[in-house]
Each structure stands twice: as C-alpha cells, then as structure tokens.
C-alpha cells in the first residue's frame, strides 16, 4: 500500500531497488500491479512476490502465475496471518484505503477494496483491513498450503513469518527454498520476540539446508551487521522504505539504501572485516535467554 506514502508508491521503490542492484519484494496487497512494477524495472530489477493464501484458491494461483510470467524470481509466502492481529491503531483510526487507491492486483475481482468509503455498522467502522482479511484470507492455513504453493510455483518459494526452531524444521520438511524470520513488524501478536533474538535459533535448526533471511527492526547498518553475524544471508527493510518514500519518493529510497550501506561498510571496517564473509558469530555478544 505504498501509494499511501507517495504517489509513485511501489514504482518508486522498485526503481530505487533497481538503481541499487537490490531486491524488491512486492506485496500481494500492493497499490500498484505486478505487471506495472515489472514494466517499470524491466528484466534488470530483481523482484519477488509476497503472497497470502486466499480462500479463493484460483485467485492465489493466478497471482503466482502472473508473477512468474513477469519475471519475478521467488515467492515469499506469508504464514503468520491466518487472521489479522488486533491492531488497535487501525481500529482507532478506522483504517481503510483512500477512495482513489485499491489493491491493484485484484482489479475487477471484487477483492480490490479495503473498507468502504461510508459505513453505518459498528463492524465496518473498525479496521477495514481486519474485515478484508476475515473475508478473503484462508484461516485454515497449514503446511499443506505451503506444499500446494510449491506445486503451483515454478520459482523458489520461501516462507515468511518463522520465529522458532520447531517451525523452521517443519518448513524445511515441507520443502521450502528459504525462510524469512519475521514477526510481521510486531503487528500480528503482542509480546512476540524481536526477530534478531530468534535468528540464531532458526539458523542453527536449519543447519544450512536453506537460506535464512531476516526482517523487522532493521534501521541501521549495524543492524544488518548483527543479523549477518548471527547467520542471516540478507535482511529486508520495511518501515524505512515508507519513511523514505514520504520524504522524497524514489530518490528518498535510494538515499536511505545508501545510508544503510554506508553504515554497514563503516561497521565492517571498525570491526576489522574487509568483506561480508569476514563477519562471524564472534563479532556479536548475545545474552543467554531461557526458552519459555
């Protein structure tokens, strides 16, 4: 929903990612379509699609097929949202997309609107996004759904939303091609651990069988350094992209990525690392934490 932050929205982010030779993960709920983002970046931009499993299985299949046809190179399947968490800010603000915006990947399907412009019922006056998820997203999400997505996709499938060693092992056994350690920005469930606190547990459980990535809480280059030291192959950025878009669109995102990269370069230099391969577990201290 990046066009809420800037008129160019996802197009600006995709172009910035291409300029910096990095990957953009496009949300299924993007306010710009899969095809338009692909056209804006040509074959040079690395693009993945973030995916939810809809009750309408054919709608889910079609998203995968469209992404593949447009040159997206992986699917990031979100597995922590069978229901939307209780997001009090969204309820208080009665969140809904502005009238001029829709979920562009669902034009003409009846799935593009989030919240009504006018409403009289108490339920509709709560979060429009929560109502959308309840009506559209499959709440029976299980590992069989992951296997189904794998059977449809011709490109790698990663699962996003893993926070424990146990789930990491289940993901590997389900045949996923990668794991994204994520707590959905802390918005799905109160008191879940920070992703950096469970990253090492997940990496140890996986044992190198698939790549492990991290998102959530990455704000500085030193955050990237710590994640790499604890086993992540790479990290993803969420809120900083929205802040950068609001500040200055595409150029703002490029400036933000430059800042993160420069902070990482400096952290590496001060830690005595001349390459990413030099970053090891010995570069960070993590207090021991009992398993609850």
Beta strands, then each sheet from edge to edge (+ up, - down):
strand 1: 23-26
strand 2: 46-51
strand 3: 74-78
strand 4: 156-162
strand 5: 178-181
strand 6: 211-215
strand 7: 234-236
sheet 1: 1+ 2+ 3+ 4+ 5+ 6+ 7+
end
